Amino acid sequence: MKEILFRSTNRQAEQVSFKEALLKGQAPDYGLYVPISIPELSREKIKEFARMPYYQIAFQIARMYISEEDFPSSVLLELCRQAYNFPVPLRKVDRNLFVLYLDKGPTASFKDFAARLMARMMDYIASKENRNLTVLVATSGDTGGAIADAFFGLGNINVVVLFPEKEVTGRQRKQMTTLRKNIWPIAVKGTFDDCQAIVKRAFNDPCLRGKNLTSANSINFGRLLPQSVYYFKAYCEIAAEKVVFSVPSGNFGNLMGGVLAREMGLPVEKFIVAVNENDEFPRFLETGIYKPVFPSRKCSSNAMNVGHPSNLARLIDLYGGWLTDERDTSGKVIRKGVLKKPPDMDLMRKHFVSFSINDSAVDDVIREVYKKYNLLIEPHGAISIAAALKSGLDVPVCCFETADPAKFPEKIKQLLNFEPPVPDHLKKIDDKEENFIVIENDYENFVEAIP
Ligand SMILES: *Cc1c(COP(=O)(O)O)cnc(C)c1O
């Protein structure tokens, strides 16, 4: 097998292996790593996945991108087995409406899929090569908890999590702030975009080189690969010729997992890109003009409050365009999201439809599906379902529930008048003591705060 190399979307950085892309996170030219070629799976091979446990599918897919030398098969299989020790149920809700539950992992968000495999892969490399790593991550809600949980207690890795002080729920915050040991949570007086800007800058700061910074945000290709696996699983279970996926999207990491799956040969009819009131993508698809939403709008689906999705650079790259941020010589972004070269818009419009769902429509659909189908969903899943219903597509549509409703108890109580049942692993954190620092939205403040 020929090893698959990765290049940067900005095309100025050297090509690297999966392992290096995983450890670097972002390319040195501020671009995002994308595979130079995408391996294809035959229809027969995909059908074989129907008979495999989830971790085996994950292994088969990872194996195509990762060299035997970096991760021997026995190791990779074992890491997958440990990472995916929770169910991934699919529920048929209506004739053509399915929901795949991605919220059954330890932090009850779909981020567990990527975080758990990434943590194990990074830990394996760090101990094999006797290196210390600092994982730096910005979160708008769920990434921080999933990353913190997945990396907690690892000997060679520190985790620094930045979150917007006022934009995460109590339970989301507690998932990051009650662990301690190698987990360092920092609340920023600003928005998620501010946190993300700090993180992006830190990766290219020569003063921080000694920390061996690596990213656990969805700018890391290591996040995307695990997120392509459940698309195969859903497809096999729905057992239709072609399937549509309605993806509740923030930074488009989930979506890119699906896009990757289609490039690998999965018969996907279309993707519905479901977003909240941060509607830069549906507007772009309609007009061909890209304009980030700044500042990002605060919606009840807080993990999707993204006005400039980081993975859009990858998506546009795949369709032949070039999207990048303009920077001054110090690396500071002076203009976000500049479309230097337009992608093939006709092809994109064939492959994607996109809907922006506002908060009141989210509330409506949470009430409606509970009444009609006895289906309890939270705001992120609601956006997926609302967009699927809005699309009017009369083919099998797979929606995603990406977080457990128990993470949004106030919302559920307000709309349905009962408290959502809390899974045991979420209950545990409720009484634990929190520990975190708060900083101004300022890069120098951040540099002083990291361990
Ligand atoms: C992160 C997240 C999303 C959005 O996923 P992206 O990969 O950023 O598009 C949706 N729902 C939940 C619950 C999340 O945590």
The ligand as an SDF file (V2000), in Angstrom:
LIG
                    3D

 15 15  0  0  0  0  0  0  0  0999 V2000
  -19.5030   20.2030   17.7830 C   0  0  0  0  0  0  0  0  0  0  0  0
  -20.9250   19.9040   17.7440 C   0  0  0  0  0  0  0  0  0  0  0  0
  -21.6840   20.0820   16.5850 C   0  0  0  0  0  0  0  0  0  0  0  0
  -21.0970   20.6570   15.3250 C   0  0  0  0  0  0  0  0  0  0  0  0
  -20.1350   19.8350   14.7460 O   0  0  0  0  0  0  0  0  0  0  0  0
  -19.0140   20.4420   13.7680 P   0  0  0  0  0  0  0  0  0  0  0  0
  -18.1470   19.3000   13.4800 O   0  0  0  0  0  0  0  0  0  0  0  0
  -18.3140   21.5390   14.4890 O   0  0  0  0  0  0  0  0  0  0  0  0
  -19.7410   20.9530   12.5770 O   0  0  0  0  0  0  0  0  0  0  0  0
  -23.0130   19.7290   16.6190 C   0  0  0  0  0  0  0  0  0  0  0  0
  -23.5770   19.2640   17.7400 N   0  0  0  0  0  0  0  0  0  0  0  0
  -22.8960   19.1060   18.8880 C   0  0  0  0  0  0  0  0  0  0  0  0
  -23.5880   18.6230   20.0950 C   0  0  0  0  0  0  0  0  0  0  0  0
  -21.5490   19.4000   18.9270 C   0  0  0  0  0  0  0  0  0  0  0  0
  -20.8820   19.2370   20.0640 O   0  0  0  0  0  0  0  0  0  0  0  0
  1  2  1  0
  2  3  1  0
  2 14  2  0
  3  4  1  0
  3 10  2  0
  4  5  1  0
  5  6  1  0
  6  7  2  0
  6  8  1  0
  6  9  1  0
 10 11  1  0
 11 12  2  0
 12 13  1  0
 12 14  1  0
 14 15  1  0
M  END
$$$$
